Amino acid sequence: MKSLCKLMVVAAAASAWLGPVVVHAAGDEALAPWFERVPGPPKTTAEAAARMRIEDQRATLDGTAFAAFQRQYDTRKQAIEARMQAAAAEGQVAAQGMHQDLNAAAGEDVTSEAFQEKFEKMSDAEKMALAMKMNSQMQKSMGSSYAGGANFAGQEPPAVQAATRAYLNYQQQVVAQAQDAVANAQLIAGLERAHRELDQRLSREAAACVASGDAAQALPCLRAKTAACWDQHAALGAQQLTQLQGTYQQQLARSRKAAAEADRVLAPAQYGGAARSYTGRSQLYGYQSQILGEVDGLAKLSQAAWQYGGGWVAGKGAARGEAVYVAGGEASCGYETRFGRAGSSGRSGSSRPSTPATQATKSVQDGAQKVLNWLGR
């Protein structure tokens, strides 16, 4: 009896169903080409470094290609959302029409407390008879169009039915998509953490350069540590690039296959345009939205590959003795600047210890204090 009671208030529930579905979207063009448009990762660290710029002590990617792609992607998403909103408006009208039909069949508002109390007092035979009457009306109403719009969930053409089945099968991959998104976020966070931990270790080694108090040896030692720092970060970045390339290609292959299958079934269904019901349109629009969402995840992976693959190589070539923010929240390398210098000509990385002994000693002491302050952060 509980299931029959739930059946009779389906019209009220229909309005609630609209909420989670509205987030899906639609479009009328093929999906597979989007996986060719997204800028892919670099093949080598040298290629990545050529696209990096060092400005204001920060290594940033020349993202012209990504910016152009993002504009195209945003336009597509906006078109998708507009279509989905139009379908949702029709669905709301259909849900209200169904509600009115069910009320008419029951002779009163089926969502009211009075009706619920009356229903509970009925005999099983009366409940069954009413439920059958309501079910018959609901089936009729779900296929009816209200105010000239789409019906709620009526019979669809064969092409739409086939595309809907494919969409439901695709839903099994959505969990994997969500897991990939989490894994990708963790991967990128791990790349940053690896460089931060490396820099902390190298910084402790650089601290030894000024710990002895030998002004004549401090600057050459810090310069050597800076060069080694960039080399080790660049080597780590090269390993990370290989890791990101592999992850990208793996996810790209799966997404391409899913997009090709979606295009195969959506084209005959006019990418949702052939659907007669709100439910059919929502599902086919949602199908496209989720496929397109995979493109966005790939773009983020690709950007990380450029940043981590090229930032450290570019930093070494352009930073000289300055510390540079390559990725994350802390500057790396550039120990001459970070830990102090025994004199300077004003040009980063070209200074020579040429000040009087007392000034050199003070500079070293200041540098040592900077080390202690930095390590204690």
C-alpha atoms as a printed R data frame, in Angstrom:
    type eleno elety resid chain resno       x      y       z
1   ATOM     1    CA   MET     A     1   0.000  0.000   0.000
2   ATOM     2    CA   LYS     A     2   2.863  2.427   0.693
3   ATOM     3    CA   SER     A     3   4.109  2.118  -2.892
4   ATOM     4    CA   LEU     A     4   0.613  2.820  -4.199
5   ATOM     5    CA   CYS     A     5   0.376  5.907  -2.024
6   ATOM     6    CA   LYS     A     6   3.699  7.137  -3.418
7   ATOM     7    CA   LEU     A     7   2.384  6.554  -6.913
8   ATOM     8    CA   MET     A     8  -0.586  8.831  -6.311
9   ATOM     9    CA   VAL     A     9   1.611 11.793  -5.326
10  ATOM    10    CA   VAL     A    10   3.916 11.492  -8.318
11  ATOM    11    CA   ALA     A    11   2.871 14.897  -9.616
12  ATOM    12    CA   ALA     A    12   4.140 16.595  -6.485
13  ATOM    13    CA   ALA     A    13   7.412 14.693  -6.731
14  ATOM    14    CA   ALA     A    14   7.776 15.679 -10.375
15  ATOM    15    CA   SER     A    15   8.588 19.257  -9.422
16  ATOM    16    CA   ALA     A    16  11.394 18.020  -7.175
17  ATOM    17    CA   TRP     A    17  12.824 15.854  -9.959
18  ATOM    18    CA   LEU     A    18  13.455 18.970 -12.038
19  ATOM    19    CA   GLY     A    19  16.151 20.217  -9.655
20  ATOM    20    CA   PRO     A    20  18.988 17.716 -10.170
21  ATOM    21    CA   VAL     A    21  18.303 17.305 -13.871
22  ATOM    22    CA   VAL     A    22  18.607 20.995 -14.692
23  ATOM    23    CA   VAL     A    23  22.366 20.864 -14.242
24  ATOM    24    CA   HIS     A    24  22.690 18.861 -17.453
25  ATOM    25    CA   ALA     A    25  22.999 20.558 -20.811
26  ATOM    26    CA   ALA     A    26  22.527 20.114 -24.521
27  ATOM    27    CA   GLY     A    27  23.894 20.980 -27.919
28  ATOM    28    CA   ASP     A    28  23.409 20.228 -31.586
29  ATOM    29    CA   GLU     A    29  26.945 19.527 -32.773
30  ATOM    30    CA   ALA     A    30  29.240 16.522 -32.596
31  ATOM    31    CA   LEU     A    31  31.113 15.915 -29.369
32  ATOM    32    CA   ALA     A    32  34.170 14.028 -30.597
33  ATOM    33    CA   PRO     A    33  35.839 17.080 -32.244
34  ATOM    34    CA   TRP     A    34  36.110 18.768 -28.850
35  ATOM    35    CA   PHE     A    35  38.745 16.249 -27.827
36  ATOM    36    CA   GLU     A    36  40.874 17.416 -30.749
37  ATOM    37    CA   ARG     A    37  40.404 21.090 -29.919
38  ATOM    38    CA   VAL     A    38  41.671 20.934 -26.346
39  ATOM    39    CA   PRO     A    39  45.376 21.936 -26.293
40  ATOM    40    CA   GLY     A    40  47.312 18.783 -25.459
41  ATOM    41    CA   PRO     A    41  50.351 18.513 -23.175
42  ATOM    42    CA   PRO     A    42  53.897 19.245 -24.430
43  ATOM    43    CA   LYS     A    43  56.022 16.420 -25.762
44  ATOM    44    CA   THR     A    44  59.234 17.598 -24.059
45  ATOM    45    CA   THR     A    45  60.351 19.907 -21.273
46  ATOM    46    CA   ALA     A    46  62.083 22.106 -23.859
47  ATOM    47    CA   GLU     A    47  58.805 22.570 -25.714
48  ATOM    48    CA   ALA     A    48  57.091 23.408 -22.438
49  ATOM    49    CA   ALA     A    49  59.822 25.841 -21.362
50  ATOM    50    CA   ALA     A    50  59.490 27.756 -24.638
51  ATOM    51    CA   ARG     A    51  55.933 28.675 -23.648
52  ATOM    52    CA   MET     A    52  56.812 29.841 -20.134
53  ATOM    53    CA   ARG     A    53  57.386 33.457 -19.161
54  ATOM    54    CA   ILE     A    54  59.227 34.755 -16.085
55  ATOM    55    CA   GLU     A    55  57.595 37.995 -14.945
56  ATOM    56    CA   ASP     A    56  57.725 39.581 -11.488
57  ATOM    57    CA   GLN     A    57  59.571 36.541 -10.186
58  ATOM    58    CA   ARG     A    58  56.796 34.211 -11.320
59  ATOM    59    CA   ALA     A    59  56.876 31.518 -13.977
60  ATOM    60    CA   THR     A    60  53.625 31.668 -15.927
61  ATOM    61    CA   LEU     A    61  52.384 29.820 -18.977
62  ATOM    62    CA   ASP     A    62  51.716 31.745 -22.162
63  ATOM    63    CA   GLY     A    63  48.149 30.446 -22.239
64  ATOM    64    CA   THR     A    64  46.980 31.962 -25.525
65  ATOM    65    CA   ALA     A    65  45.880 28.590 -26.882
66  ATOM    66    CA   PHE     A    66  44.128 27.657 -23.646
67  ATOM    67    CA   ALA     A    67  42.379 31.040 -23.486
68  ATOM    68    CA   ALA     A    68  41.075 30.668 -27.050
69  ATOM    69    CA   PHE     A    69  39.883 27.162 -26.285
70  ATOM    70    CA   GLN     A    70  38.208 28.306 -23.061
71  ATOM    71    CA   ARG     A    71  36.221 30.948 -24.952
72  ATOM    72    CA   GLN     A    72  34.939 28.328 -27.372
73  ATOM    73    CA   TYR     A    73  34.168 25.952 -24.529
74  ATOM    74    CA   ASP     A    74  32.293 28.597 -22.520
75  ATOM    75    CA   THR     A    75  30.186 29.528 -25.555
76  ATOM    76    CA   ARG     A    76  29.271 25.894 -26.034
77  ATOM    77    CA   LYS     A    77  28.354 25.465 -22.379
78  ATOM    78    CA   GLN     A    78  26.178 28.587 -22.453
79  ATOM    79    CA   ALA     A    79  24.264 27.232 -25.456
80  ATOM    80    CA   ILE     A    80  23.841 23.946 -23.617
81  ATOM    81    CA   GLU     A    81  22.489 25.675 -20.518
82  ATOM    82    CA   ALA     A    82  20.029 27.771 -22.552
83  ATOM    83    CA   ARG     A    83  18.545 24.659 -24.145
84  ATOM    84    CA   MET     A    84  18.316 22.916 -20.822
85  ATOM    85    CA   GLN     A    85  16.570 25.851 -19.225
86  ATOM    86    CA   ALA     A    86  14.003 25.886 -22.024
87  ATOM    87    CA   ALA     A    87  13.388 22.153 -21.531
88  ATOM    88    CA   ALA     A    88  13.090 22.642 -17.765
89  ATOM    89    CA   ALA     A    89  10.427 25.322 -18.288
90  ATOM    90    CA   GLU     A    90   8.409 22.909 -20.430
91  ATOM    91    CA   GLY     A    91   8.899 20.208 -17.831
92  ATOM    92    CA   GLN     A    92   7.543 22.477 -15.115
93  ATOM    93    CA   VAL     A    93   4.408 23.159 -17.143
94  ATOM    94    CA   ALA     A    94   3.966 19.422 -17.759
95  ATOM    95    CA   ALA     A    95   4.444 18.615 -14.062
96  ATOM    96    CA   GLN     A    96   1.791 21.167 -13.097
97  ATOM    97    CA   GLY     A    97  -0.608 19.758 -15.694
98  ATOM    98    CA   MET     A    98  -0.073 16.246 -14.377
99  ATOM    99    CA   HIS     A    99  -0.725 17.432 -10.854
100 ATOM   100    CA   GLN     A   100  -4.020 19.003 -11.881
101 ATOM   101    CA   ASP     A   101  -5.064 15.855 -13.754
102 ATOM   102    CA   LEU     A   102  -4.341 13.636 -10.742
103 ATOM   103    CA   ASN     A   103  -6.265 15.964  -8.464
104 ATOM   104    CA   ALA     A   104  -9.212 15.830 -10.849
105 ATOM   105    CA   ALA     A   105  -9.088 12.028 -10.923
106 ATOM   106    CA   ALA     A   106  -9.006 11.844  -7.122
107 ATOM   107    CA   GLY     A   107 -11.574 14.577  -6.634
108 ATOM   108    CA   GLU     A   108  -9.255 16.541  -4.341
109 ATOM   109    CA   ASP     A   109  -5.637 17.581  -3.789
110 ATOM   110    CA   VAL     A   110  -3.693 14.317  -3.494
111 ATOM   111    CA   THR     A   111  -0.889 16.043  -1.589
112 ATOM   112    CA   SER     A   112  -3.121 17.433   1.164
113 ATOM   113    CA   GLU     A   113  -3.183 16.037   4.675
114 ATOM   114    CA   ALA     A   114  -6.946 15.568   4.397
115 ATOM   115    CA   PHE     A   115  -6.516 13.262   1.418
116 ATOM   116    CA   GLN     A   116  -3.792 11.276   3.169
117 ATOM   117    CA   GLU     A   117  -6.001 10.792   6.222
118 ATOM   118    CA   LYS     A   118  -8.929  9.767   4.025
119 ATOM   119    CA   PHE     A   119  -6.738  7.335   2.114
120 ATOM   120    CA   GLU     A   120  -5.518  5.653   5.292
121 ATOM   121    CA   LYS     A   121  -9.112  4.981   6.376
122 ATOM   122    CA   MET     A   122 -10.012  3.236   3.094
123 ATOM   123    CA   SER     A   123 -10.246 -0.511   2.838
124 ATOM   124    CA   ASP     A   124  -7.616 -2.362   0.838
125 ATOM   125    CA   ALA     A   125 -10.105 -2.834  -1.985
126 ATOM   126    CA   GLU     A   126 -10.877  0.904  -2.053
127 ATOM   127    CA   LYS     A   127  -7.202  1.780  -2.008
128 ATOM   128    CA   MET     A   128  -6.499 -0.594  -4.885
129 ATOM   129    CA   ALA     A   129  -9.379  0.787  -6.965
130 ATOM   130    CA   LEU     A   130  -8.250  4.378  -6.400
131 ATOM   131    CA   ALA     A   131  -4.640  3.552  -7.120
132 ATOM   132    CA   MET     A   132  -5.540  1.874 -10.410
133 ATOM   133    CA   LYS     A   133  -7.609  4.913 -11.389
134 ATOM   134    CA   MET     A   134  -4.761  7.257 -10.482
135 ATOM   135    CA   ASN     A   135  -2.185  5.132 -12.277
136 ATOM   136    CA   SER     A   136  -4.287  5.131 -15.440
137 ATOM   137    CA   GLN     A   137  -4.595  8.907 -15.289
138 ATOM   138    CA   MET     A   138  -0.883  9.330 -14.588
139 ATOM   139    CA   GLN     A   139   0.092  7.234 -17.619
140 ATOM   140    CA   LYS     A   140  -2.205  9.313 -19.773
141 ATOM   141    CA   SER     A   141  -0.966 12.603 -18.345
142 ATOM   142    CA   MET     A   142   2.722 11.697 -18.764
143 ATOM   143    CA   GLY     A   143   2.135 11.476 -22.510
144 ATOM   144    CA   SER     A   144   0.050 14.641 -22.747
145 ATOM   145    CA   SER     A   145   1.393 17.999 -23.888
146 ATOM   146    CA   TYR     A   146   0.382 21.065 -21.921
147 ATOM   147    CA   ALA     A   147   0.338 24.602 -23.309
148 ATOM   148    CA   GLY     A   148   1.803 23.242 -26.545
149 ATOM   149    CA   GLY     A   149   5.061 22.145 -24.884
150 ATOM   150    CA   ALA     A   150   6.742 18.808 -24.371
151 ATOM   151    CA   ASN     A   151   5.020 16.090 -22.393
152 ATOM   152    CA   PHE     A   152   6.627 14.835 -19.228
153 ATOM   153    CA   ALA     A   153   7.614 11.284 -20.145
154 ATOM   154    CA   GLY     A   154   5.603 10.059 -23.129
155 ATOM   155    CA   GLN     A   155   6.508  7.571 -25.843
156 ATOM   156    CA   GLU     A   156   9.645  8.544 -27.763
157 ATOM   157    CA   PRO     A   157  10.749  7.779 -31.338
158 ATOM   158    CA   PRO     A   158  13.055  4.732 -31.745
159 ATOM   159    CA   ALA     A   159  16.136  6.901 -32.292
160 ATOM   160    CA   VAL     A   160  15.524  8.756 -29.030
161 ATOM   161    CA   GLN     A   161  14.919  5.504 -27.180
162 ATOM   162    CA   ALA     A   162  18.215  4.102 -28.492
163 ATOM   163    CA   ALA     A   163  20.107  7.234 -27.460
164 ATOM   164    CA   THR     A   164  18.488  7.143 -24.017
165 ATOM   165    CA   ARG     A   165  19.603  3.541 -23.519
166 ATOM   166    CA   ALA     A   166  23.140  4.526 -24.470
167 ATOM   167    CA   TYR     A   167  22.994  7.392 -21.982
168 ATOM   168    CA   LEU     A   168  21.899  5.070 -19.180
169 ATOM   169    CA   ASN     A   169  24.785  2.740 -20.039
170 ATOM   170    CA   TYR     A   170  27.149  5.697 -20.004
171 ATOM   171    CA   GLN     A   171  26.034  6.530 -16.467
172 ATOM   172    CA   GLN     A   172  28.093  3.562 -15.313
173 ATOM   173    CA   GLN     A   173  31.180  5.534 -16.354
174 ATOM   174    CA   VAL     A   174  30.169  8.655 -14.424
175 ATOM   175    CA   VAL     A   175  31.499  7.163 -11.200
176 ATOM   176    CA   ALA     A   176  34.834  6.567 -12.925
177 ATOM   177    CA   GLN     A   177  34.757 10.184 -14.148
178 ATOM   178    CA   ALA     A   178  34.253 11.475 -10.641
179 ATOM   179    CA   GLN     A   179  37.074  9.277  -9.384
180 ATOM   180    CA   ASP     A   180  39.341 10.597 -12.139
181 ATOM   181    CA   ALA     A   181  38.530 14.185 -11.200
182 ATOM   182    CA   VAL     A   182  39.480 13.513  -7.584
183 ATOM   183    CA   ALA     A   183  42.594 11.581  -8.628
184 ATOM   184    CA   ASN     A   184  43.665 14.400 -10.960
185 ATOM   185    CA   ALA     A   185  43.288 16.990  -8.211
186 ATOM   186    CA   GLN     A   186  45.333 14.806  -5.881
187 ATOM   187    CA   LEU     A   187  47.926 14.241  -8.592
188 ATOM   188    CA   ILE     A   188  48.438 17.957  -9.213
189 ATOM   189    CA   ALA     A   189  48.562 18.675  -5.486
190 ATOM   190    CA   GLY     A   190  51.167 15.932  -5.185
191 ATOM   191    CA   LEU     A   191  53.324 17.519  -7.887
192 ATOM   192    CA   GLU     A   192  53.398 20.787  -5.988
193 ATOM   193    CA   ARG     A   193  54.102 19.030  -2.712
194 ATOM   194    CA   ALA     A   194  57.036 17.137  -4.238
195 ATOM   195    CA   HIS     A   195  58.703 20.382  -5.329
196 ATOM   196    CA   ARG     A   196  58.015 22.023  -1.993
197 ATOM   197    CA   GLU     A   197  59.596 19.123  -0.099
198 ATOM   198    CA   LEU     A   198  62.576 19.114  -2.464
199 ATOM   199    CA   ASP     A   199  63.098 22.827  -1.943
200 ATOM   200    CA   GLN     A   200  62.917 22.467   1.824
201 ATOM   201    CA   ARG     A   201  65.671 19.856   1.722
202 ATOM   202    CA   LEU     A   202  67.840 21.888  -0.657
203 ATOM   203    CA   SER     A   203  67.289 25.015   1.417
204 ATOM   204    CA   ARG     A   204  68.657 23.279   4.473
205 ATOM   205    CA   GLU     A   205  71.760 22.423   2.453
206 ATOM   206    CA   ALA     A   206  72.053 26.049   1.315
207 ATOM   207    CA   ALA     A   207  71.900 27.164   4.934
208 ATOM   208    CA   ALA     A   208  75.269 25.500   5.477
209 ATOM   209    CA   CYS     A   209  76.804 27.998   3.038
210 ATOM   210    CA   VAL     A   210  76.359 30.868   5.475
211 ATOM   211    CA   ALA     A   211  76.532 28.912   8.705
212 ATOM   212    CA   SER     A   212  80.338 28.864   8.711
213 ATOM   213    CA   GLY     A   213  80.568 32.665   8.637
214 ATOM   214    CA   ASP     A   214  83.140 32.625   5.806
215 ATOM   215    CA   ALA     A   215  82.090 35.589   3.656
216 ATOM   216    CA   ALA     A   216  84.461 34.703   0.819
217 ATOM   217    CA   GLN     A   217  82.917 31.251   0.433
218 ATOM   218    CA   ALA     A   218  79.270 32.072   1.107
219 ATOM   219    CA   LEU     A   219  78.289 33.591  -2.247
220 ATOM   220    CA   PRO     A   220  79.963 30.971  -4.498
221 ATOM   221    CA   CYS     A   221  78.454 28.263  -2.331
222 ATOM   222    CA   LEU     A   222  74.965 29.787  -2.604
223 ATOM   223    CA   ARG     A   223  75.361 30.143  -6.362
224 ATOM   224    CA   ALA     A   224  76.312 26.504  -6.688
225 ATOM   225    CA   LYS     A   225  73.368 25.470  -4.541
226 ATOM   226    CA   THR     A   226  71.045 27.611  -6.668
227 ATOM   227    CA   ALA     A   227  72.242 25.951  -9.882
228 ATOM   228    CA   ALA     A   228  71.852 22.508  -8.318
229 ATOM   229    CA   CYS     A   229  68.398 23.495  -7.088
230 ATOM   230    CA   TRP     A   230  67.170 24.379 -10.576
231 ATOM   231    CA   ASP     A   231  68.701 21.206 -12.021
232 ATOM   232    CA   GLN     A   232  66.997 18.969  -9.473
233 ATOM   233    CA   HIS     A   233  63.648 20.719  -9.798
234 ATOM   234    CA   ALA     A   234  63.909 20.477 -13.596
235 ATOM   235    CA   ALA     A   235  64.681 16.751 -13.366
236 ATOM   236    CA   LEU     A   236  61.694 16.244 -11.087
237 ATOM   237    CA   GLY     A   237  59.547 18.283 -13.470
238 ATOM   238    CA   ALA     A   238  60.600 16.036 -16.357
239 ATOM   239    CA   GLN     A   239  59.473 12.967 -14.406
240 ATOM   240    CA   GLN     A   240  56.188 14.671 -13.601
241 ATOM   241    CA   LEU     A   241  55.669 15.587 -17.238
242 ATOM   242    CA   THR     A   242  55.983 11.913 -18.194
243 ATOM   243    CA   GLN     A   243  53.453 11.017 -15.502
244 ATOM   244    CA   LEU     A   244  51.005 13.691 -16.661
245 ATOM   245    CA   GLN     A   245  51.407 12.679 -20.310
246 ATOM   246    CA   GLY     A   246  50.508  9.081 -19.446
247 ATOM   247    CA   THR     A   247  47.484 10.078 -17.374
248 ATOM   248    CA   TYR     A   248  46.302 12.462 -20.084
249 ATOM   249    CA   GLN     A   249  46.572  9.913 -22.895
250 ATOM   250    CA   GLN     A   250  44.807  7.254 -20.846
251 ATOM   251    CA   GLN     A   251  41.865  9.504 -20.063
252 ATOM   252    CA   LEU     A   252  41.800 10.937 -23.592
253 ATOM   253    CA   ALA     A   253  41.466  7.465 -25.127
254 ATOM   254    CA   ARG     A   254  38.533  6.602 -22.886
255 ATOM   255    CA   SER     A   255  36.831  9.958 -23.459
256 ATOM   256    CA   ARG     A   256  37.237  9.773 -27.224
257 ATOM   257    CA   LYS     A   257  35.597  6.362 -27.260
258 ATOM   258    CA   ALA     A   258  32.693  7.602 -25.150
259 ATOM   259    CA   ALA     A   259  32.263 10.690 -27.363
260 ATOM   260    CA   ALA     A   260  32.263  8.605 -30.552
261 ATOM   261    CA   GLU     A   261  29.558  6.336 -29.129
262 ATOM   262    CA   ALA     A   262  27.534  9.359 -28.026
263 ATOM   263    CA   ASP     A   263  27.731 10.949 -31.481
264 ATOM   264    CA   ARG     A   264  26.698  7.646 -33.091
265 ATOM   265    CA   VAL     A   265  23.400  7.496 -31.179
266 ATOM   266    CA   LEU     A   266  22.736 11.210 -30.703
267 ATOM   267    CA   ALA     A   267  22.981 12.195 -34.363
268 ATOM   268    CA   PRO     A   268  19.832 10.208 -35.372
269 ATOM   269    CA   ALA     A   269  18.066 11.730 -32.347
270 ATOM   270    CA   GLN     A   270  19.093 15.217 -33.539
271 ATOM   271    CA   TYR     A   271  21.098 15.665 -30.329
272 ATOM   272    CA   GLY     A   272  17.892 15.772 -28.308
273 ATOM   273    CA   GLY     A   273  15.874 17.799 -30.792
274 ATOM   274    CA   ALA     A   274  13.829 14.742 -31.821
275 ATOM   275    CA   ALA     A   275  12.751 14.020 -28.235
276 ATOM   276    CA   ARG     A   276   9.078 14.722 -27.526
277 ATOM   277    CA   SER     A   277   9.200 14.643 -23.740
278 ATOM   278    CA   TYR     A   278  10.908 16.653 -21.069
279 ATOM   279    CA   THR     A   279  12.439 13.463 -19.684
280 ATOM   280    CA   GLY     A   280  13.842 12.452 -23.069
281 ATOM   281    CA   ARG     A   281  15.300 15.861 -23.802
282 ATOM   282    CA   SER     A   282  16.788 16.168 -20.318
283 ATOM   283    CA   GLN     A   283  18.544 12.834 -20.575
284 ATOM   284    CA   LEU     A   284  19.988 13.456 -24.028
285 ATOM   285    CA   TYR     A   285  21.060 16.967 -23.114
286 ATOM   286    CA   GLY     A   286  22.619 15.600 -19.935
287 ATOM   287    CA   TYR     A   287  24.456 12.990 -21.997
288 ATOM   288    CA   GLN     A   288  26.151 15.711 -23.997
289 ATOM   289    CA   SER     A   289  26.912 17.817 -20.944
290 ATOM   290    CA   GLN     A   290  28.713 14.997 -19.183
291 ATOM   291    CA   ILE     A   291  30.735 14.052 -22.251
292 ATOM   292    CA   LEU     A   292  31.766 17.681 -22.702
293 ATOM   293    CA   GLY     A   293  32.743 17.863 -19.041
294 ATOM   294    CA   GLU     A   294  35.492 15.349 -19.713
295 ATOM   295    CA   VAL     A   295  37.117 17.880 -22.049
296 ATOM   296    CA   ASP     A   296  37.449 20.343 -19.180
297 ATOM   297    CA   GLY     A   297  39.248 17.773 -17.025
298 ATOM   298    CA   LEU     A   298  41.711 17.043 -19.817
299 ATOM   299    CA   ALA     A   299  42.435 20.752 -20.272
300 ATOM   300    CA   LYS     A   300  43.388 21.054 -16.599
301 ATOM   301    CA   LEU     A   301  45.745 18.079 -16.864
302 ATOM   302    CA   SER     A   302  47.341 19.563 -19.956
303 ATOM   303    CA   GLN     A   303  47.908 22.936 -18.305
304 ATOM   304    CA   ALA     A   304  49.598 21.219 -15.376
305 ATOM   305    CA   ALA     A   305  51.865 19.353 -17.797
306 ATOM   306    CA   TRP     A   306  53.015 22.617 -19.378
307 ATOM   307    CA   GLN     A   307  53.490 24.312 -16.012
308 ATOM   308    CA   TYR     A   308  55.414 21.563 -14.260
309 ATOM   309    CA   GLY     A   309  57.211 20.329 -17.357
310 ATOM   310    CA   GLY     A   310  58.517 23.754 -18.419
311 ATOM   311    CA   GLY     A   311  58.438 26.065 -15.426
312 ATOM   312    CA   TRP     A   312  61.605 24.853 -13.780
313 ATOM   313    CA   VAL     A   313  63.609 24.727 -17.013
314 ATOM   314    CA   ALA     A   314  62.495 28.265 -17.871
315 ATOM   315    CA   GLY     A   315  63.241 29.395 -14.337
316 ATOM   316    CA   LYS     A   316  66.806 28.196 -14.522
317 ATOM   317    CA   GLY     A   317  67.396 30.040 -17.774
318 ATOM   318    CA   ALA     A   318  65.861 33.342 -16.745
319 ATOM   319    CA   ALA     A   319  65.940 33.653 -12.974
320 ATOM   320    CA   ARG     A   320  69.697 33.860 -12.455
321 ATOM   321    CA   GLY     A   321  70.134 34.426  -8.724
322 ATOM   322    CA   GLU     A   322  66.525 35.374  -7.990
323 ATOM   323    CA   ALA     A   323  64.025 33.100  -6.317
324 ATOM   324    CA   VAL     A   324  61.042 32.331  -8.563
325 ATOM   325    CA   TYR     A   325  57.492 31.160  -7.910
326 ATOM   326    CA   VAL     A   326  57.044 28.321 -10.389
327 ATOM   327    CA   ALA     A   327  54.023 26.550  -8.910
328 ATOM   328    CA   GLY     A   328  52.451 26.653  -5.503
329 ATOM   329    CA   GLY     A   329  52.752 29.268  -2.817
330 ATOM   330    CA   GLU     A   330  56.503 29.546  -2.103
331 ATOM   331    CA   ALA     A   331  59.504 30.753  -4.096
332 ATOM   332    CA   SER     A   332  62.209 28.254  -4.971
333 ATOM   333    CA   CYS     A   333  65.970 28.387  -5.604
334 ATOM   334    CA   GLY     A   334  67.666 31.795  -5.891
335 ATOM   335    CA   TYR     A   335  69.518 31.230  -2.624
336 ATOM   336    CA   GLU     A   336  71.744 34.279  -3.132
337 ATOM   337    CA   THR     A   337  68.695 36.488  -2.801
338 ATOM   338    CA   ARG     A   338  66.823 34.412  -0.273
339 ATOM   339    CA   PHE     A   339  69.694 33.971   2.179
340 ATOM   340    CA   GLY     A   340  71.644 37.177   1.642
341 ATOM   341    CA   ARG     A   341  74.812 38.105  -0.271
342 ATOM   342    CA   ALA     A   342  78.184 39.407   0.776
343 ATOM   343    CA   GLY     A   343  78.016 42.455  -1.426
344 ATOM   344    CA   SER     A   344  76.351 42.946  -4.783
345 ATOM   345    CA   SER     A   345  76.843 44.864  -7.984
346 ATOM   346    CA   GLY     A   346  73.085 45.254  -8.309
347 ATOM   347    CA   ARG     A   347  72.773 42.567 -10.983
348 ATOM   348    CA   SER     A   348  71.265 39.331  -9.752
349 ATOM   349    CA   GLY     A   349  73.720 36.438  -9.976
350 ATOM   350    CA   SER     A   350  76.736 38.626 -10.928
351 ATOM   351    CA   SER     A   351  77.843 39.955  -7.527
352 ATOM   352    CA   ARG     A   352  81.322 39.584  -6.027
353 ATOM   353    CA   PRO     A   353  82.345 39.862  -2.356
354 ATOM   354    CA   SER     A   354  84.038 43.301  -2.634
355 ATOM   355    CA   THR     A   355  82.890 45.106   0.520
356 ATOM   356    CA   PRO     A   356  85.027 45.758   3.621
357 ATOM   357    CA   ALA     A   357  85.425 42.862   6.040
358 ATOM   358    CA   THR     A   358  83.104 44.322   8.651
359 ATOM   359    CA   GLN     A   359  80.315 44.836   6.117
360 ATOM   360    CA   ALA     A   360  80.868 41.342   4.706
361 ATOM   361    CA   THR     A   361  80.629 39.839   8.164
362 ATOM   362    CA   LYS     A   362  77.407 41.709   8.857
363 ATOM   363    CA   SER     A   363  75.978 40.593   5.509
364 ATOM   364    CA   VAL     A   364  76.760 36.957   6.302
365 ATOM   365    CA   GLN     A   365  75.250 37.290   9.748
366 ATOM   366    CA   ASP     A   366  72.113 38.807   8.239
367 ATOM   367    CA   GLY     A   367  71.993 35.998   5.715
368 ATOM   368    CA   ALA     A   368  72.322 33.404   8.455
369 ATOM   369    CA   GLN     A   369  69.440 35.036  10.310
370 ATOM   370    CA   LYS     A   370  67.348 34.900   7.150
371 ATOM   371    CA   VAL     A   371  68.061 31.185   6.932
372 ATOM   372    CA   LEU     A   372  66.961 30.655  10.504
373 ATOM   373    CA   ASN     A   373  63.848 32.759   9.977
374 ATOM   374    CA   TRP     A   374  62.991 30.943   6.780
375 ATOM   375    CA   LEU     A   375  63.506 27.490   8.280
376 ATOM   376    CA   GLY     A   376  61.378 28.398  11.247
377 ATOM   377    CA   ARG     A   377  58.337 29.457   9.210
